[in-house]
Every structure is written in C-alpha cells, then in structure tokens.
C-alpha cells in the first residue's frame, strides 16, 4: 500500500504509529510510551529526528510520503 502521512493531526492512530514510536525510542528520540497514538512526544521526536538525520532547520512533526523522513527511517538513500 501507499506510505501514509503520519502526525499528531493526521493518521495519529494508524497501525504504523506504534512501530515508529518504538523505533524512535530505540534511536534515542524519546517518542514516549509506544501506545500507537501520535501525540506531542511523537511530534517532538519526529522533529528531533529530522533535525539530526536530515539537517532540517525548521522541521515539522510529520512523516509524509513525499518527504525524505520515511526514506531515512527505512534506511534508504535520500536526495
């Protein structure tokens, strides 16, 4: 299927949220308890991930199919 856009405001309870929370926590990004709900801690963890891994200066707390966030999370090369 298509890669979902995930954030606290869109698809916040998508099936992929809990694995993302676990992965972000494992990498040290403090996404909170892996409960499958993208909330404020998830948002801050995604922002921190994008700052560190993608060099974003003003990141959004969104993982979108059109951005490089998903590619980096999956270990794929980014543009």
PyMOL Python script that loads the backbone (N, CA, C, O; Angstrom):
from pymol import cmd

cmd.read_pdbstr("""\
ATOM      1  N   UNK A   1       0.808  -1.185   0.000  1.00  0.00           N
ATOM      2  CA  UNK A   1       0.000   0.000   0.000  1.00  0.00           C
ATOM      3  C   UNK A   1       0.850   1.248   0.000  1.00  0.00           C
ATOM      4  O   UNK A   1       2.079   1.189   0.050  1.00  0.00           O
ATOM      5  N   UNK A   2       0.182   2.360  -0.056  1.00  0.00           N
ATOM      6  CA  UNK A   2       0.846   3.652  -0.068  1.00  0.00           C
ATOM      7  C   UNK A   2       1.437   3.971   1.296  1.00  0.00           C
ATOM      8  O   UNK A   2       0.915   3.538   2.323  1.00  0.00           O
ATOM      9  N   UNK A   3       2.505   4.713   1.300  1.00  0.00           N
ATOM     10  CA  UNK A   3       3.116   5.159   2.547  1.00  0.00           C
ATOM     11  C   UNK A   3       2.217   6.227   3.155  1.00  0.00           C
ATOM     12  O   UNK A   3       1.919   7.227   2.502  1.00  0.00           O
ATOM     13  N   UNK A   4       1.778   6.028   4.405  1.00  0.00           N
ATOM     14  CA  UNK A   4       0.866   7.008   4.997  1.00  0.00           C
ATOM     15  C   UNK A   4       1.583   8.247   5.506  1.00  0.00           C
ATOM     16  O   UNK A   4       2.760   8.200   5.865  1.00  0.00           O
ATOM     17  N   UNK A   5       0.861   9.345   5.530  1.00  0.00           N
ATOM     18  CA  UNK A   5       1.334  10.537   6.230  1.00  0.00           C
ATOM     19  C   UNK A   5       0.903  10.360   7.676  1.00  0.00           C
ATOM     20  O   UNK A   5      -0.261  10.078   7.959  1.00  0.00           O
ATOM     21  N   UNK A   6       1.852  10.528   8.587  1.00  0.00           N
ATOM     22  CA  UNK A   6       1.566  10.303   9.999  1.00  0.00           C
ATOM     23  C   UNK A   6       1.998  11.518  10.810  1.00  0.00           C
ATOM     24  O   UNK A   6       3.114  12.014  10.656  1.00  0.00           O
ATOM     25  N   UNK A   7       1.107  11.992  11.672  1.00  0.00           N
ATOM     26  CA  UNK A   7       1.408  13.094  12.583  1.00  0.00           C
ATOM     27  C   UNK A   7       0.367  13.077  13.700  1.00  0.00           C
ATOM     28  O   UNK A   7      -0.533  12.237  13.705  1.00  0.00           O
ATOM     29  N   UNK A   8       0.491  13.990  14.626  1.00  0.00           N
ATOM     30  CA  UNK A   8      -0.497  14.095  15.701  1.00  0.00           C
ATOM     31  C   UNK A   8      -1.852  14.532  15.149  1.00  0.00           C
ATOM     32  O   UNK A   8      -2.882  14.303  15.784  1.00  0.00           O
ATOM     33  N   UNK A   9      -1.858  15.158  13.975  1.00  0.00           N
ATOM     34  CA  UNK A   9      -3.096  15.673  13.394  1.00  0.00           C
ATOM     35  C   UNK A   9      -3.659  14.820  12.263  1.00  0.00           C
ATOM     36  O   UNK A   9      -4.824  14.978  11.899  1.00  0.00           O
ATOM     37  N   UNK A  10      -2.858  13.921  11.703  1.00  0.00           N
ATOM     38  CA  UNK A  10      -3.314  13.110  10.581  1.00  0.00           C
ATOM     39  C   UNK A  10      -2.836  11.674  10.770  1.00  0.00           C
ATOM     40  O   UNK A  10      -1.642  11.426  10.942  1.00  0.00           O
ATOM     41  N   UNK A  11      -3.755  10.750  10.737  1.00  0.00           N
ATOM     42  CA  UNK A  11      -3.441   9.331  10.930  1.00  0.00           C
ATOM     43  C   UNK A  11      -2.731   9.087  12.262  1.00  0.00           C
ATOM     44  O   UNK A  11      -1.821   8.263  12.346  1.00  0.00           O
ATOM     45  N   UNK A  12      -3.147   9.797  13.279  1.00  0.00           N
ATOM     46  CA  UNK A  12      -2.457   9.721  14.573  1.00  0.00           C
ATOM     47  C   UNK A  12      -2.591   8.364  15.257  1.00  0.00           C
ATOM     48  O   UNK A  12      -1.859   8.067  16.201  1.00  0.00           O
ATOM     49  N   UNK A  13      -3.522   7.542  14.782  1.00  0.00           N
ATOM     50  CA  UNK A  13      -3.688   6.198  15.346  1.00  0.00           C
ATOM     51  C   UNK A  13      -3.498   5.113  14.282  1.00  0.00           C
ATOM     52  O   UNK A  13      -4.002   3.998  14.421  1.00  0.00           O
ATOM     53  N   UNK A  14      -2.784   5.446  13.246  1.00  0.00           N
ATOM     54  CA  UNK A  14      -2.505   4.493  12.175  1.00  0.00           C
ATOM     55  C   UNK A  14      -1.684   3.329  12.749  1.00  0.00           C
ATOM     56  O   UNK A  14      -0.954   3.496  13.726  1.00  0.00           O
ATOM     57  N   UNK A  15      -1.813   2.169  12.138  1.00  0.00           N
ATOM     58  CA  UNK A  15      -1.111   0.970  12.621  1.00  0.00           C
ATOM     59  C   UNK A  15       0.404   1.135  12.649  1.00  0.00           C
ATOM     60  O   UNK A  15       1.083   0.421  13.386  1.00  0.00           O
ATOM     61  N   UNK A  16       0.937   2.041  11.877  1.00  0.00           N
ATOM     62  CA  UNK A  16       2.386   2.227  11.821  1.00  0.00           C
ATOM     63  C   UNK A  16       2.919   3.092  12.973  1.00  0.00           C
ATOM     64  O   UNK A  16       4.130   3.136  13.190  1.00  0.00           O
ATOM     65  N   UNK A  17       2.047   3.772  13.707  1.00  0.00           N
ATOM     66  CA  UNK A  17       2.488   4.687  14.752  1.00  0.00           C
ATOM     67  C   UNK A  17       3.251   3.952  15.861  1.00  0.00           C
ATOM     68  O   UNK A  17       4.327   4.395  16.261  1.00  0.00           O
ATOM     69  N   UNK A  18       2.721   2.863  16.348  1.00  0.00           N
ATOM     70  CA  UNK A  18       3.385   2.153  17.448  1.00  0.00           C
ATOM     71  C   UNK A  18       4.788   1.674  17.055  1.00  0.00           C
ATOM     72  O   UNK A  18       5.728   1.889  17.820  1.00  0.00           O
ATOM     73  N   UNK A  19       4.965   1.031  15.888  1.00  0.00           N
ATOM     74  CA  UNK A  19       6.328   0.669  15.496  1.00  0.00           C
ATOM     75  C   UNK A  19       7.248   1.886  15.341  1.00  0.00           C
ATOM     76  O   UNK A  19       8.436   1.814  15.657  1.00  0.00           O
ATOM     77  N   UNK A  20       6.696   3.001  14.854  1.00  0.00           N
ATOM     78  CA  UNK A  20       7.501   4.220  14.740  1.00  0.00           C
ATOM     79  C   UNK A  20       7.917   4.723  16.116  1.00  0.00           C
ATOM     80  O   UNK A  20       9.062   5.134  16.305  1.00  0.00           O
ATOM     81  N   UNK A  21       7.005   4.696  17.070  1.00  0.00           N
ATOM     82  CA  UNK A  21       7.342   5.110  18.431  1.00  0.00           C
ATOM     83  C   UNK A  21       8.468   4.237  18.991  1.00  0.00           C
ATOM     84  O   UNK A  21       9.411   4.743  19.600  1.00  0.00           O
ATOM     85  N   UNK A  22       8.361   2.933  18.781  1.00  0.00           N
ATOM     86  CA  UNK A  22       9.401   2.013  19.264  1.00  0.00           C
ATOM     87  C   UNK A  22      10.743   2.322  18.604  1.00  0.00           C
ATOM     88  O   UNK A  22      11.771   2.364  19.281  1.00  0.00           O
ATOM     89  N   UNK A  23      10.739   2.536  17.289  1.00  0.00           N
ATOM     90  CA  UNK A  23      11.973   2.810  16.560  1.00  0.00           C
ATOM     91  C   UNK A  23      12.590   4.125  17.020  1.00  0.00           C
ATOM     92  O   UNK A  23      13.792   4.199  17.275  1.00  0.00           O
ATOM     93  N   UNK A  24      11.758   5.168  17.125  1.00  0.00           N
ATOM     94  CA  UNK A  24      12.272   6.468  17.569  1.00  0.00           C
ATOM     95  C   UNK A  24      12.854   6.368  18.978  1.00  0.00           C
ATOM     96  O   UNK A  24      13.914   6.931  19.252  1.00  0.00           O
ATOM     97  N   UNK A  25      12.173   5.665  19.864  1.00  0.00           N
ATOM     98  CA  UNK A  25      12.694   5.472  21.218  1.00  0.00           C
ATOM     99  C   UNK A  25      14.017   4.718  21.183  1.00  0.00           C
ATOM    100  O   UNK A  25      14.964   5.088  21.877  1.00  0.00           O
ATOM    101  N   UNK A  26      14.084   3.670  20.385  1.00  0.00           N
ATOM    102  CA  UNK A  26      15.305   2.861  20.259  1.00  0.00           C
ATOM    103  C   UNK A  26      16.481   3.719  19.799  1.00  0.00           C
ATOM    104  O   UNK A  26      17.614   3.519  20.236  1.00  0.00           O
ATOM    105  N   UNK A  27      16.206   4.663  18.923  1.00  0.00           N
ATOM    106  CA  UNK A  27      17.244   5.548  18.406  1.00  0.00           C
ATOM    107  C   UNK A  27      17.529   6.733  19.326  1.00  0.00           C
ATOM    108  O   UNK A  27      18.386   7.563  19.021  1.00  0.00           O
ATOM    109  N   UNK A  28      16.803   6.817  20.468  1.00  0.00           N
ATOM    110  CA  UNK A  28      17.064   7.871  21.439  1.00  0.00           C
ATOM    111  C   UNK A  28      16.268   9.143  21.251  1.00  0.00           C
ATOM    112  O   UNK A  28      16.631  10.176  21.812  1.00  0.00           O
ATOM    113  N   UNK A  29      15.190   9.103  20.477  1.00  0.00           N
ATOM    114  CA  UNK A  29      14.422  10.310  20.193  1.00  0.00           C
ATOM    115  C   UNK A  29      13.244  10.560  21.137  1.00  0.00           C
ATOM    116  O   UNK A  29      12.513  11.532  20.945  1.00  0.00           O
ATOM    117  N   UNK A  30      13.044   9.735  22.123  1.00  0.00           N
ATOM    118  CA  UNK A  30      12.060   9.951  23.196  1.00  0.00           C
ATOM    119  C   UNK A  30      10.643  10.237  22.692  1.00  0.00           C
ATOM    120  O   UNK A  30      10.096  11.318  22.910  1.00  0.00           O
ATOM    121  N   UNK A  31      10.068   9.251  22.020  1.00  0.00           N
ATOM    122  CA  UNK A  31       8.718   9.383  21.486  1.00  0.00           C
ATOM    123  C   UNK A  31       7.646   9.014  22.495  1.00  0.00           C
ATOM    124  O   UNK A  31       6.463   9.011  22.156  1.00  0.00           O
ATOM    125  N   UNK A  32       8.028   8.702  23.724  1.00  0.00           N
ATOM    126  CA  UNK A  32       7.057   8.338  24.753  1.00  0.00           C
ATOM    127  C   UNK A  32       6.721   6.860  24.717  1.00  0.00           C
ATOM    128  O   UNK A  32       7.320   6.092  23.964  1.00  0.00           O
ATOM    129  N   UNK A  33       5.761   6.469  25.533  1.00  0.00           N
ATOM    130  CA  UNK A  33       5.331   5.081  25.609  1.00  0.00           C
ATOM    131  C   UNK A  33       4.736   4.653  24.271  1.00  0.00           C
ATOM    132  O   UNK A  33       3.847   5.326  23.750  1.00  0.00           O
ATOM    133  N   UNK A  34       5.213   3.544  23.709  1.00  0.00           N
ATOM    134  CA  UNK A  34       4.654   3.068  22.442  1.00  0.00           C
ATOM    135  C   UNK A  34       3.213   2.582  22.620  1.00  0.00           C
ATOM    136  O   UNK A  34       2.968   1.411  22.913  1.00  0.00           O
ATOM    137  N   UNK A  35       2.272   3.504  22.436  1.00  0.00           N
ATOM    138  CA  UNK A  35       0.857   3.197  22.646  1.00  0.00           C
ATOM    139  C   UNK A  35       0.047   3.263  21.353  1.00  0.00           C
ATOM    140  O   UNK A  35      -1.162   3.032  21.357  1.00  0.00           O
ATOM    141  N   UNK A  36       0.723   3.580  20.246  1.00  0.00           N
ATOM    142  CA  UNK A  36       0.025   3.644  18.965  1.00  0.00           C
ATOM    143  C   UNK A  36      -0.712   4.936  18.717  1.00  0.00           C
ATOM    144  O   UNK A  36      -1.509   5.031  17.783  1.00  0.00           O
ATOM    145  N   UNK A  37      -0.455   5.943  19.551  1.00  0.00           N
ATOM    146  CA  UNK A  37      -1.111   7.239  19.389  1.00  0.00           C
ATOM    147  C   UNK A  37      -0.041   8.319  19.216  1.00  0.00           C
ATOM    148  O   UNK A  37       0.755   8.553  20.126  1.00  0.00           O
ATOM    149  N   UNK A  38      -0.018   8.968  18.068  1.00  0.00           N
ATOM    150  CA  UNK A  38       0.946  10.038  17.810  1.00  0.00           C
ATOM    151  C   UNK A  38       0.469  11.294  18.526  1.00  0.00           C
ATOM    152  O   UNK A  38      -0.532  11.896  18.139  1.00  0.00           O
ATOM    153  N   UNK A  39       1.180  11.680  19.558  1.00  0.00           N
ATOM    154  CA  UNK A  39       0.840  12.868  20.324  1.00  0.00           C
ATOM    155  C   UNK A  39       2.017  13.824  20.381  1.00  0.00           C
ATOM    156  O   UNK A  39       2.882  13.787  19.506  1.00  0.00           O
ATOM    157  N   UNK A  40       2.069  14.679  21.394  1.00  0.00           N
ATOM    158  CA  UNK A  40       3.125  15.692  21.494  1.00  0.00           C
ATOM    159  C   UNK A  40       4.546  15.105  21.550  1.00  0.00           C
ATOM    160  O   UNK A  40       5.458  15.655  20.933  1.00  0.00           O
ATOM    161  N   UNK A  41       4.743  14.017  22.268  1.00  0.00           N
ATOM    162  CA  UNK A  41       6.082  13.423  22.350  1.00  0.00           C
ATOM    163  C   UNK A  41       6.496  12.843  21.005  1.00  0.00           C
ATOM    164  O   UNK A  41       7.659  12.948  20.613  1.00  0.00           O
ATOM    165  N   UNK A  42       5.554  12.232  20.298  1.00  0.00           N
ATOM    166  CA  UNK A  42       5.822  11.728  18.952  1.00  0.00           C
ATOM    167  C   UNK A  42       6.241  12.889  18.047  1.00  0.00           C
ATOM    168  O   UNK A  42       7.219  12.786  17.306  1.00  0.00           O
ATOM    169  N   UNK A  43       5.502  13.976  18.115  1.00  0.00           N
ATOM    170  CA  UNK A  43       5.800  15.153  17.298  1.00  0.00           C
ATOM    171  C   UNK A  43       7.201  15.658  17.562  1.00  0.00           C
ATOM    172  O   UNK A  43       7.951  15.916  16.621  1.00  0.00           O
ATOM    173  N   UNK A  44       7.571  15.805  18.829  1.00  0.00           N
ATOM    174  CA  UNK A  44       8.908  16.301  19.181  1.00  0.00           C
ATOM    175  C   UNK A  44       9.997  15.322  18.757  1.00  0.00           C
ATOM    176  O   UNK A  44      11.073  15.735  18.326  1.00  0.00           O
ATOM    177  N   UNK A  45       9.718  14.022  18.878  1.00  0.00           N
ATOM    178  CA  UNK A  45      10.692  13.009  18.460  1.00  0.00           C
ATOM    179  C   UNK A  45      10.920  13.068  16.953  1.00  0.00           C
ATOM    180  O   UNK A  45      12.059  12.975  16.497  1.00  0.00           O
ATOM    181  N   UNK A  46       9.851  13.221  16.181  1.00  0.00           N
ATOM    182  CA  UNK A  46       9.986  13.318  14.726  1.00  0.00           C
ATOM    183  C   UNK A  46      10.766  14.576  14.360  1.00  0.00           C
ATOM    184  O   UNK A  46      11.619  14.535  13.473  1.00  0.00           O
ATOM    185  N   UNK A  47      10.491  15.678  15.022  1.00  0.00           N
ATOM    186  CA  UNK A  47      11.230  16.921  14.759  1.00  0.00           C
ATOM    187  C   UNK A  47      12.715  16.740  15.056  1.00  0.00           C
ATOM    188  O   UNK A  47      13.562  17.159  14.268  1.00  0.00           O
ATOM    189  N   UNK A  48      13.034  16.117  16.194  1.00  0.00           N
ATOM    190  CA  UNK A  48      14.437  15.886  16.562  1.00  0.00           C
ATOM    191  C   UNK A  48      15.113  14.971  15.542  1.00  0.00           C
ATOM    192  O   UNK A  48      16.252  15.213  15.143  1.00  0.00           O
ATOM    193  N   UNK A  49      14.406  13.918  15.123  1.00  0.00           N
ATOM    194  CA  UNK A  49      14.933  13.007  14.107  1.00  0.00           C
ATOM    195  C   UNK A  49      15.248  13.765  12.817  1.00  0.00           C
ATOM    196  O   UNK A  49      16.317  13.588  12.233  1.00  0.00           O
ATOM    197  N   UNK A  50      14.316  14.607  12.379  1.00  0.00           N
ATOM    198  CA  UNK A  50      14.516  15.350  11.134  1.00  0.00           C
ATOM    199  C   UNK A  50      15.657  16.360  11.252  1.00  0.00           C
ATOM    200  O   UNK A  50      16.403  16.575  10.297  1.00  0.00           O
ATOM    201  N   UNK A  51      15.791  16.983  12.437  1.00  0.00           N
ATOM    202  CA  UNK A  51      16.907  17.920  12.635  1.00  0.00           C
ATOM    203  C   UNK A  51      18.235  17.182  12.532  1.00  0.00           C
ATOM    204  O   UNK A  51      19.138  17.612  11.814  1.00  0.00           O
ATOM    205  N   UNK A  52      18.351  16.077  13.246  1.00  0.00           N
ATOM    206  CA  UNK A  52      19.618  15.359  13.296  1.00  0.00           C
ATOM    207  C   UNK A  52      19.911  14.571  12.023  1.00  0.00           C
ATOM    208  O   UNK A  52      21.014  14.663  11.484  1.00  0.00           O
ATOM    209  N   UNK A  53      18.963  13.816  11.546  1.00  0.00           N
ATOM    210  CA  UNK A  53      19.204  12.902  10.430  1.00  0.00           C
ATOM    211  C   UNK A  53      19.076  13.543   9.050  1.00  0.00           C
ATOM    212  O   UNK A  53      19.697  13.087   8.091  1.00  0.00           O
ATOM    213  N   UNK A  54      18.273  14.595   8.953  1.00  0.00           N
ATOM    214  CA  UNK A  54      18.046  15.224   7.651  1.00  0.00           C
ATOM    215  C   UNK A  54      18.585  16.649   7.569  1.00  0.00           C
ATOM    216  O   UNK A  54      18.564  17.266   6.504  1.00  0.00           O
ATOM    217  N   UNK A  55      19.068  17.170   8.703  1.00  0.00           N
ATOM    218  CA  UNK A  55      19.587  18.530   8.706  1.00  0.00           C
ATOM    219  C   UNK A  55      18.522  19.600   8.588  1.00  0.00           C
ATOM    220  O   UNK A  55      18.820  20.733   8.208  1.00  0.00           O
ATOM    221  N   UNK A  56      17.284  19.257   8.908  1.00  0.00           N
ATOM    222  CA  UNK A  56      16.185  20.228   8.819  1.00  0.00           C
ATOM    223  C   UNK A  56      16.366  21.317   9.865  1.00  0.00           C
ATOM    224  O   UNK A  56      16.683  21.023  11.018  1.00  0.00           O
ATOM    225  N   UNK A  57      16.170  22.561   9.478  1.00  0.00           N
ATOM    226  CA  UNK A  57      16.317  23.662  10.418  1.00  0.00           C
ATOM    227  C   UNK A  57      15.005  24.057  11.074  1.00  0.00           C
ATOM    228  O   UNK A  57      15.012  24.602  12.178  1.00  0.00           O
ATOM    229  N   UNK A  58      13.891  23.799  10.429  1.00  0.00           N
ATOM    230  CA  UNK A  58      12.574  24.088  10.992  1.00  0.00           C
ATOM    231  C   UNK A  58      11.636  22.922  10.674  1.00  0.00           C
ATOM    232  O   UNK A  58      10.675  23.078   9.921  1.00  0.00           O
ATOM    233  N   UNK A  59      11.923  21.749  11.255  1.00  0.00           N
ATOM    234  CA  UNK A  59      11.147  20.557  10.879  1.00  0.00           C
ATOM    235  C   UNK A  59       9.732  20.564  11.419  1.00  0.00           C
ATOM    236  O   UNK A  59       9.437  21.167  12.451  1.00  0.00           O
ATOM    237  N   UNK A  60       8.879  19.888  10.704  1.00  0.00           N
ATOM    238  CA  UNK A  60       7.504  19.659  11.147  1.00  0.00           C
ATOM    239  C   UNK A  60       7.460  18.281  11.793  1.00  0.00           C
ATOM    240  O   UNK A  60       8.313  17.442  11.504  1.00  0.00           O
ATOM    241  N   UNK A  61       6.510  18.039  12.637  1.00  0.00           N
ATOM    242  CA  UNK A  61       6.375  16.743  13.296  1.00  0.00           C
ATOM    243  C   UNK A  61       5.552  15.767  12.481  1.00  0.00           C
ATOM    244  O   UNK A  61       4.698  15.057  13.013  1.00  0.00           O
ATOM    245  N   UNK A  62       5.816  15.738  11.181  1.00  0.00           N
ATOM    246  CA  UNK A  62       5.040  14.934  10.243  1.00  0.00           C
ATOM    247  C   UNK A  62       5.981  14.025   9.460  1.00  0.00           C
ATOM    248  O   UNK A  62       7.041  14.457   9.008  1.00  0.00           O
ATOM    249  N   UNK A  63       5.587  12.773   9.305  1.00  0.00           N
ATOM    250  CA  UNK A  63       6.278  11.877   8.384  1.00  0.00           C
ATOM    251  C   UNK A  63       5.357  11.723   7.183  1.00  0.00           C
ATOM    252  O   UNK A  63       4.303  11.092   7.270  1.00  0.00           O
ATOM    253  N   UNK A  64       5.765  12.306   6.066  1.00  0.00           N
ATOM    254  CA  UNK A  64       4.935  12.308   4.868  1.00  0.00           C
ATOM    255  C   UNK A  64       5.617  11.527   3.748  1.00  0.00           C
ATOM    256  O   UNK A  64       6.845  11.513   3.654  1.00  0.00           O
ATOM    257  N   UNK A  65       4.837  10.891   2.916  1.00  0.00           N
ATOM    258  CA  UNK A  65       5.360  10.077   1.820  1.00  0.00           C
ATOM    259  C   UNK A  65       6.223  10.898   0.866  1.00  0.00           C
ATOM    260  O   UNK A  65       7.163  10.367   0.275  1.00  0.00           O
ATOM    261  N   UNK A  66       5.920  12.169   0.710  1.00  0.00           N
ATOM    262  CA  UNK A  66       6.647  12.994  -0.244  1.00  0.00           C
ATOM    263  C   UNK A  66       7.950  13.553   0.303  1.00  0.00           C
ATOM    264  O   UNK A  66       8.739  14.105  -0.463  1.00  0.00           O
ATOM    265  N   UNK A  67       8.203  13.428   1.602  1.00  0.00           N
ATOM    266  CA  UNK A  67       9.432  13.929   2.178  1.00  0.00           C
ATOM    267  C   UNK A  67      10.493  12.842   2.283  1.00  0.00           C
ATOM    268  O   UNK A  67      10.255  11.696   1.901  1.00  0.00           O
ATOM    269  N   UNK A  68      11.654  13.202   2.797  1.00  0.00           N
ATOM    270  CA  UNK A  68      12.748  12.253   2.952  1.00  0.00           C
ATOM    271  C   UNK A  68      12.702  11.502   4.274  1.00  0.00           C
ATOM    272  O   UNK A  68      13.484  10.572   4.473  1.00  0.00           O
ATOM    273  N   UNK A  69      11.804  11.880   5.187  1.00  0.00           N
ATOM    274  CA  UNK A  69      11.733  11.241   6.503  1.00  0.00           C
ATOM    275  C   UNK A  69      11.526   9.739   6.432  1.00  0.00           C
ATOM    276  O   UNK A  69      12.252   8.976   7.070  1.00  0.00           O
ATOM    277  N   UNK A  70      10.537   9.314   5.660  1.00  0.00           N
ATOM    278  CA  UNK A  70      10.277   7.876   5.528  1.00  0.00           C
ATOM    279  C   UNK A  70      11.463   7.159   4.919  1.00  0.00           C
ATOM    280  O   UNK A  70      11.836   6.079   5.377  1.00  0.00           O
ATOM    281  N   UNK A  71      12.067   7.748   3.882  1.00  0.00           N
ATOM    282  CA  UNK A  71      13.222   7.117   3.228  1.00  0.00           C
ATOM    283  C   UNK A  71      14.353   6.911   4.236  1.00  0.00           C
ATOM    284  O   UNK A  71      14.960   5.841   4.282  1.00  0.00           O
ATOM    285  N   UNK A  72      14.630   7.925   5.034  1.00  0.00           N
ATOM    286  CA  UNK A  72      15.706   7.837   6.022  1.00  0.00           C
ATOM    287  C   UNK A  72      15.359   6.803   7.087  1.00  0.00           C
ATOM    288  O   UNK A  72      16.215   6.011   7.480  1.00  0.00           O
ATOM    289  N   UNK A  73      14.112   6.800   7.558  1.00  0.00           N
ATOM    290  CA  UNK A  73      13.681   5.818   8.557  1.00  0.00           C
ATOM    291  C   UNK A  73      13.864   4.386   8.058  1.00  0.00           C
ATOM    292  O   UNK A  73      14.220   3.492   8.826  1.00  0.00           O
ATOM    293  N   UNK A  74      13.619   4.184   6.778  1.00  0.00           N
ATOM    294  CA  UNK A  74      13.700   2.843   6.196  1.00  0.00           C
ATOM    295  C   UNK A  74      15.116   2.482   5.741  1.00  0.00           C
ATOM    296  O   UNK A  74      15.340   1.415   5.170  1.00  0.00           O
ATOM    297  N   UNK A  75      16.070   3.385   6.000  1.00  0.00           N
ATOM    298  CA  UNK A  75      17.459   3.107   5.641  1.00  0.00           C
ATOM    299  C   UNK A  75      17.762   3.262   4.166  1.00  0.00           C
ATOM    300  O   UNK A  75      18.743   2.718   3.659  1.00  0.00           O
ATOM    301  N   UNK A  76      16.912   4.009   3.484  1.00  0.00           N
ATOM    302  CA  UNK A  76      17.119   4.252   2.056  1.00  0.00           C
ATOM    303  C   UNK A  76      17.871   5.559   1.876  1.00  0.00           C
ATOM    304  O   UNK A  76      17.862   6.412   2.764  1.00  0.00           O
ATOM    305  N   UNK A  77      18.519   5.718   0.739  1.00  0.00           N
ATOM    306  CA  UNK A  77      19.218   6.959   0.488  1.00  0.00           C
ATOM    307  C   UNK A  77      18.221   8.096   0.289  1.00  0.00           C
ATOM    308  O   UNK A  77      17.109   7.897  -0.201  1.00  0.00           O
ATOM    309  N   UNK A  78      18.646   9.277   0.679  1.00  0.00           N
ATOM    310  CA  UNK A  78      17.798  10.466   0.493  1.00  0.00           C
ATOM    311  C   UNK A  78      18.436  11.332  -0.563  1.00  0.00           C
ATOM    312  O   UNK A  78      19.620  11.196  -0.873  1.00  0.00           O
ATOM    313  N   UNK A  79      17.641  12.219  -1.108  1.00  0.00           N
ATOM    314  CA  UNK A  79      18.093  13.089  -2.202  1.00  0.00           C
ATOM    315  C   UNK A  79      19.352  13.853  -1.836  1.00  0.00           C
ATOM    316  O   UNK A  79      19.861  14.627  -2.646  1.00  0.00           O
TER     317      UNK A  79
END
""", "prot")
cmd.dss("prot")
cmd.show_as("cartoon", "prot")
cmd.util.cbc("prot")
cmd.orient("prot")
